[in-house]
Amino acid sequence: MRFLINSFEDYMLPCLSKQLFNLECFGCGLQRSVFLLFQGEIIAAFKMYPAIYPLIVLALFLILNFFYKIKYSEKIKIALVVLSIATIIINYLIKIIN
């Protein structure tokens, strides 16, 4: 199993923004964060990309809302999108400052 995990890391897509311009993009860390989540590293996944959890909640809500009618779903969607975007932007700004 450890062989499979190492091989997945070898095939991760590189960040073109980081390679070409030496600047991290808004999505830098997402791929590794998902990988860490699949390994069960919940805290490490958050440290790698804090927006992973708001994005997961948003995705689960969208899937649930597709099958069931949820009261105030539009307001909830907007709130989750704003939370996700705010988390992504704050994470990006922290990475740039450090």
WOWODA-V341927 format. One line per field, one symbol per residue. psi: psi as a letter, one per 40 degrees, with the letter a starting at -180 (. if undefined). burial: b if it has 9 or more other ideal C-beta (glycine too) atoms within 8 Angstrom, else e. Layout:
BEGIN
psi: ???
burial: ???
END
This chain:
BEGIN
psi: ddddddddddeihihdddddefhiidehedddddddddeegdddddddgdeddddddddddddddddihhhfddddddddddddddddddddddddd.
burial: eeeebeebeeebeebebbeeeeebeeebbbbbbbbbbeeeeeeebbebbbbbebbebbeebbebbeeeebeebeebbeebbebbeebbbbbbeebeee
END
